[in-house]
Amino acid sequence: MRALTVIPEQAGSLEVTDVTDPVAGPGELLVQGIAFGVCGTDREIAAGDYGWAPAGHERLVIGHESLGKVSSAPEGSGFAAGDLVVGIVRRPDPVPCGACAHGEFDMCRNGQYTERGIKQIDGYASELWTVESDYAVKLDPSLGHLGVLMEPTTVVAKAWEQIERVSNRAWYEHRRVLVTGAGPIGLLAAMLGKQRGLDVHVLALGDEGIQPKMARALGATYHSDPLPTVADKIKPDIVVEATGSAQVAVDAMTHNASAGIVCLTGVSPVGRQVTFDAGAANRNIVLENDLIFGSVNANKRHYHQAAEALAAADKEWLAGLITRQIPLAQAADAFTPGHNDIKVAVQL
């Protein structure tokens, strides 16, 4: 079968190669791949920035944003041939740490976790793949190819779960959320905010293109002014930062409502310096009981939350998030972002 593979930490090694067909082991599903999504993590792996091949292998099958149809399933697994499924990305470490032992492997404390398509386990960018039934999640069949949005939705499902958990430290009425960034994570975070009945605001660069259109179609208010200007005007109770810009992250931490919650989901590049008044930031965070936290990855609970959110979403709006669909033979084209790209999917 064909798969999209790389030699980890070797730029220019991305290519479609022939690999051995997988054989489902005990308790595993055999899945016909439908599509996989491409994100910044995949592009960094393709650029040779990081990635780890399975033990004894030179190449890594990439792809952690999966979508497939079950070909065969073990009896009693809860799955059947024809089910639309995705595979969970992360696996708990073998020790395991306390978090992994409690099923919270997205919060692994010792870093010995493994990840499909990223760290030591082949991913889902292949025409066939297997997955343990305990690490597969069934999707509403009405989603069809839109199910490829599942993994990025899990990221924001976790973020919202954590926001709601930490808000329980005191009486808290969620009213207004500002999402910075209008890529897949930002727009899906905004969608989950609308599903919670909140007044949602999205901030990104420029007033032209598909991102403002998608934000407004969701019923959110779109902004392109600097974050301090927007935040001082709307005074968001919650900020979800999804740009990865160091400046935007600092602005989010220093411009929110009293007792505000700031969730950082964007990963900033290192080496870019930002000047700000750390003393004033510390003073405001303490005196206003602000809370700032980072969120990444997802566990099985978040996958089920994401599946419910996607099933409840407007399918036409979801379809607008997938701006390009590329055949596997031309998968390399997905690794060069287009000007109006939101989510690029590769068809298997």
Salt bridges, closest charged atoms under 4 A:
GLU15 OE2 - ARG59 NH1 3.67
ASP42 OD1 - HIS64 ND1 3.37
GLU65 OE1 - LYS343 NZ 2.95
ASP83 OD2 - LYS138 NZ 3.60
GLU104 OE2 - ARG301 NH1 3.05
ASP106 OD2 - LYS158 NZ 2.86
GLU115 OE2 - ARG90 NH2 2.99
GLU127 OE2 - ARG2 NE 3.00
GLU132 OE1 - ARG91 NH2 3.12
GLU161 OE2 - ARG301 NE 2.62
GLU161 OE1 - HIS302 NE2 2.81
GLU164 OE2 - ARG196 NE 2.52
ASP199 OD2 - ARG176 NE 3.09
ASP199 OD2 - HIS201 NE2 3.20
ASP237 OD1 - ARG175 NH2 3.35
ASP341 OD2 - ARG324 NH2 2.70
